[in-house]
Amino acid sequence: MPLYEILCISAHAAKYEEIHGLVKQTALMVMNNGGVVRSINSWGTRTLPMRIKRYKASHSVADYWTMHFDASPKLMKSVSHSLKADERVLRWTTTKLGERLEDIAKPAESTVVHQAPRTQ
C-alpha cells in the first residue's frame, strides 16, 4: 500500500475536543478500511497568512495537523471526500510519499568504522 501524508488546516475551536474528534475520525476511517496510521502530529494553532472563507465564515486563525498513513488509492479518495465534506476543515493537501515504506526509509548506517592497519 502506498504511504501518504495529509496536512490539514482546520477551523480553530475554543475546545480542543473538536480538533481531537476530527483527527480521530480521520484516523479511524483509515484503520477501519485496512489502512495503517504511522503518525499524527499537531503543529498547533497558527495565524493564517491570509483569511480563508469557508462555509460562510471567515477564518484568520487555524489549527494545523499532519497524519502519515498507508492506504489504498481507493481509500485515499474516500478520506479526501470526507475531509472535503467536513465543515471543520478549511484546507488540506495529500502527498504520496512512496509506494512502500522501504522507498522512503533510509537504510541503517554501519556503526563499525574500519581502519587500515598501521604500518611501522
Secondary structure, DSSP 8 states (H G I E B T S, - for coil): --EEEEEEEEE--SSHHHHHHHHHHHHHHHHHTT-EEEEEEEEEEEEEEEEEEETTEEEEEEEEEEEEEE--HHHHHHHHHHHHH-TTEEEEEEEEEESSHHHHS---------------
